[in-house]
Amino acid sequence: MEKHTVKSYDAELLQLNSLINDMGQSTARMVSQAFEALVRRNSELAENVAKQDDAVDQMQVAVDELTIRILAKRQPLAVDLRVIFSGQKIAGNLERIGDYGVNIARHAEPLNRLSPSIELGSTEKLGQIALQMLGSVMAAYNAQDTELAVKVWHQDDELDATYTQILKDLTVMMAQNPDNIQAGATLLLVARCAERIGDLVTNIAESVYYILHGKLYRGRSC
């Protein structure tokens, strides 16, 4: 990022970057712990995920307040304006990812009581893809790496394919064994949360692309 003659301006932009990175790390931890709670049947860990949500919400408020302050004081132009507006959008997407992490954790608790023997391998894979995408898009944001952002955007196809297969497998499972209907329905909700996380990550990838190119990426080549 180009340095400015007013050092406090650079400090504010660095603070914005730091807040967004803190949000990225916190939401990734929440999603990771939510899936761990699901796979390991750990209801205590699931409860802990929900407790982290307030901190993420507070970070988003801090991003909003900081962007408003920068806009009011600095009247930024060109790339700085894209950095600021995109930062606010990225923070909003990260906050929603954290919410989905909480939802997954909340679904884990009743599932732990319902069916201790139900297969979770495909659902765990879905979570791994979502987390990998989230980690990569934050790396793209920090490195201002357009190619990585585009790669993450297209990785959502893999996540969607895995999600579609899970829907088919769970539908068959529930049809074959009505005793698994409640557990299967809960896993469908978990899978949907992971699929939505992937969509939010692609939103972040588009914002990274926008910062550098002044337009959103919509499946075109770089």
C-alpha positions, 0 to 999 in steps of 0.5 A: 500500500502506498504511503501518505504524507500524513502518517496518521492516515497510514496508521488508520489504514493499517488499523483497518487492515489489522481489524479485518485480519483479527476478524478473519482469524476469529471467524476461522477459529469459530468455524473450525471449532464448530466442526470439531465439536460436531465431529468429536461430539464435544458439546462443551466446545460447541457452547464455547463457539457461541461465546466468541460471537460478541467479540466478532460483532464488536470488531465489525462495529469498530471497522464501521466506526473507523471507516466512517472516521477515515472518510470524514477526515481524509476524503480518500480517492481512487485506490484508498477509497476502494480499500476502505469501502471493500474493507467494510464489506469484507468485515460484514461478510466475516461477521456473517461467517462467524454467525454461520459458525455459531449456527453449526455449533448449535446444530452440533449439540442436538446431533450429539444426542441424536445419533452417535453412530451417524457418518460425518466424513462428508460433512467434515470434508465440507468444513475443511474446504470452507476453512481452506477457502477462508484462509486463502482469501485472507491471505489474498487480502493481505498480499493483494494477490489477485490470482489467489483471490480468483483461485479461491472464487473458483474453489467454491465450485468444489464446495458446491459439488460436495454440498450437492453430493451430501444432500443426495447421500443424506436424502437416501440415508433418511429414506432408507432408515426413518430413524435417521431423519432427525439427525439427517435433517440436522446435518442438512442444516450444517451442510447448508451453513458451510455452503453459505460460508463458501458464498461469503468467501467468494464475496470477499474474493470479489472485494479483493479483486475490486481493490486492485482492479476497480471492478468485481470479479464475476468469473472472467479471466484476470 
